[in-house]
Amino acid sequence: MEQKEKVKYSYETLWKFIIRPPRDEYEEDNLGHPVFMFKGKTFLRKDYDLISSEGYIMKCSFFEPDEMYRPSQIMPVVLYLHGNSSSRLEGIGMLKELLKRDINLFVVDFPGCGLSEGEYISLGYHESHDVKILVDFIEKLPGVGYIGLWGRSMGAATTMIYSHSDERIKAIVMDSPFADFSLLAKELVLKQIKLPNFLVEGALKIIKMTVKKKNGLDIEKLKPINSAPLTTQPAIFIHANSDELINNQHSEMLIKEYKGKDVTFKRCEGKHNTRRPAKIIREVGEFFYKHLVNNYHENFTKINKENPSKGPGLFDLINNTQESNDKNEHKNNGSVEESKENGSTINSIVEREELLSKRDEKKEKEVESMINELSSSLTNTTNNKHNIDINSDFDKDKNHNTNNGAVDKNK
């Protein structure tokens, strides 16, 4: 490869690391059958197409029980927001802990991710606007009560940026968020890639201009920590002790500035893309049950006592309480039933989790490869930055969808 081509390749590696990481490619079949059994109940997956704030189609899925198995007329929903090189498949790994607690799950492929349209991500910059579109849509679905957000990496930063602006969000979980992207970028190249400071500054200056040209993202303004003093929802922060991309000090910084009083920090073993321990996922499920199910019922009970003329509240008594769910889980020894429809096997939650486990292993290898490639690219680019024309290869990506709205794919 000639020197000029090497420089161009290194330059592209740098900006793609931020806004065009490897796309999580998968087949729609990986989402599982749209009808499946869990703990003797029938559940449905409904797919929707929503239009993002930038005009791209976002692929979404909603998991809820079949009408005859709904424990209540009104049920809470958790909106799961995936990481930068991920997709809605990531959120499916949380299905078991939420469904068994009578909490429904909504997952999305952000623009530039999974099966959604779009070329670039923005690490929370545009995604925070997309969350409002998602929450507006979820709120209008039949029988939706309280809403919670569960984000990881980019999704965690998005959760931090957005939550304070929407009182409909009643509880939030942030797994491996970053506090300040400019700080994160410097930490990555100084500590992981081990470049001297003068090379770091030169590389970041070049990349900042390119990223802003391509998708309007000013990386210096990407500071979730600015939202922390404004955010009051009950929150859980999660961070792996050996996270090779985002140091757990970022979570500590956010917690220090966080306005809400009900905050828990859970550390765990593993790296950035390691599957979280079952204990952590279970505790998150219990957290959402407390704030989305119990609190909803308590609030409506209080309202009905103060206004008895209004009659019973919308929220029916939960027939399958947390305690009965735990007993059923012990009785069934964690087994998941399968059934057949039209002669084909319906994918179980166990099968979905096995698929996700293999996917997570692949993600860890991809991150390691990205860091090694970025290290080489940074050295090349900063040593040859005078040869780079940052205006020569901008994508002209303007054929966006312009109509806001949703397409129900279940008709």
C-alpha positions, 0 to 999 in steps of 0.5 A: 500500500502506497504512503498516501493510501496508508494515510487515507486509510488511517484517517478513515479508521480514526473518524469511523471509530467514533461515528461509524463503528462496525455495524451489528449485522443480523437477520430478522429471524435472530429476533425469534418467533413473534409468538413464544411461550414463557412460564406457561404464558403466550407472549408476542413480539410486534415490530414497528418502523419509526422515523428518527429525528434525522429522517431515518427509519428505525427498526423497533420491536415491542414484547408484551403478553397476549391479551388473555395473559395480561395480569393488568389492564395497564402495564409498565414498559422498559425502553432499552437503548443499545451501545454504539456497535450494537442493536436491539438484539442486545436488549432481548437479553433482558427479556426474561427478568422483565417479562417474569415481573410483568414489565414489557420491553421495547427495543430499537436499532438506532439510526446507523445500527442494526437493520435501521437506516442511516450511515452514522451514529452520534453517541447520544447527540442525535439519539437523545432526540430519537428517544423522545420520538420513541417515548411519544410512540410507546406512550400511545400504545394501548395499556402503557403505564410507567416507562423506564429507560435502560441504556448501555454505553452509547445508550447509557450516555443517551439516557443521561442526556435525555431523562431530565427533560421528560417526567414520563421517565420514572426510573433509569439504568445506565450501564458503562456511560461516559461523562464527557466524550472529549475526556474519554477520547483523550483517555483512550489514546493516552492510556490504551493506545499510549500516544504522547500528548502532542500527537493526541491533540493533533489527531483529535483536532483533525477528527473533530472537524471531520465528524462535525462535517459528516453528521453535525456532531460537535464532540466537545459538546457531548457531555452527559455530565452536564445533565446529571445535576438536572436529573432526579429519577431513581437510578442504577449505574453499572460499570465493569471493573476491567472496561477497556473503553470507558473507565469506571471513573466516568460513572463515579463522575456522573454520580457525584453530580447526580441530583437524584437521591435514590442512586446505586452504583453496581460494579461487576467483573468483565469488560465493556462488552461482557455479558453482565452477571445474572445477579446484576440483571436480576437486581435491575429487574427488581429495581424496575419492578419497585419503581414501575409496578409498585409505585404506579399502584401506590400512586393510583391507590392514593389518588383513588382514596383522595377522590373516591368518586372517581371509582377504581384506578386504571391499575388492577391488582397485580395477580402475579406479584414479585413473590409469586413469580419467584415461587413459580421460577423455583417451581419450574427450575428456570425452565422455559416452555416451547410451543408450535405454531403452523408446524414450526418451533417457536424460539424460546428465551433460552435459545435467544440468550444462547445466540446473544452469548455467542454475539457478546464474545464476538463483540469483545474480539471486535473491540480488541481489534478496533483498539489495535487498529486505532493505535496504528492509525493514530500514529500514521495520521498524526505523523502525516496530517499535512497530507490529509484533505478532510473535505475530499471524501465527505458522503453526500447522504441527504436522501433521508425520509422526511415524514415523521410517523410510524409504520405498524408492520403487524397488520 
